[in-house]
């Protein structure tokens, strides 16, 4: 049986790991993720907008250069999964 993952499967795996990190309050450090995933920086730069579109979340870049779930998207007072601890 061939266990090699397809490009789509790799992207889904990256998204799942990134979402887990975001919702647990950790920022996304693209340089570290490149090494972890074995991808180029450009691939992760393309993944960020896709992740936002596919998962209906807003990300913003923090002062530390990491991406975080934007808090401005909850002006109506609703909570996100990341707000609940």
N, C-alpha and C positions, 0 to 999 in steps of 0.2 A: 504494500500500500504506500502510495506517495504521500509524505507528510509535509511537503513544501507548501507554504502558504501563498495564496494569490495576493496581488497588489491590494485588492479590495479588503481582503481579510486582514492584511497588515495595517491598513488605514483604520479599520474598525477597532483593532487591538489598541492602536495608538490613542484613538478617541476615548475608549473605555478607561485607559490608564490616566489620560489627561483629565477626564471628568472626575474620576475618583480623587485625584490630587486637588482639583479646584474645589470640589464640594467638601473636602476635609480641611480647607483653609490654606493649603499650600499653593504658592504661586508656581507658574510654569516658567522654568528657566530653559529657554530654547537650546542653549549650548549644551547643557547637561543632558537634555532629552535627546539631542542628536546622537550623543555617545551611547545612551541607553538603548535607543531604537536602532542604531546603526544606519541613520539616514542623514541626508544633507540638511544644512540650515535652511536652504530654499524649500525643501519638502515641508518642514515644520512651519515655515512662513506661509505656505499655501494651506496648511492644515488649520491654522488659527481661524481664518474667515469661514472655512467650511464647517468647523466645529460650531462656530457661532450660528451659522445658518441652519445646520442640521438639527442642532439641539436647542435652538431658540434661546440663546443666552447672549449677554453682552459682556465682552472682556475689555479690560483697560490695562494699560501698561503702567506698573507702579514705578516709583522713584528708583527702586532697586533693579529695574529692567525686566522684572518678571511680570507675567500676565496673571490678572486676578479677575474674578467675577465682579462686574461693575455694580456698585451699590446705587447708582443713580437710576437704574431701571426699576426701582421699587418705590417710586415717589408716592404711590397710592397706599403705602403702608403694608403691603403684602409681604410675606416672608418667602425666601427661597430656601431650598434644602440646606444651603451653606449657612443660613442664618440660624438654623435649629441645631443645637448641640446638646 
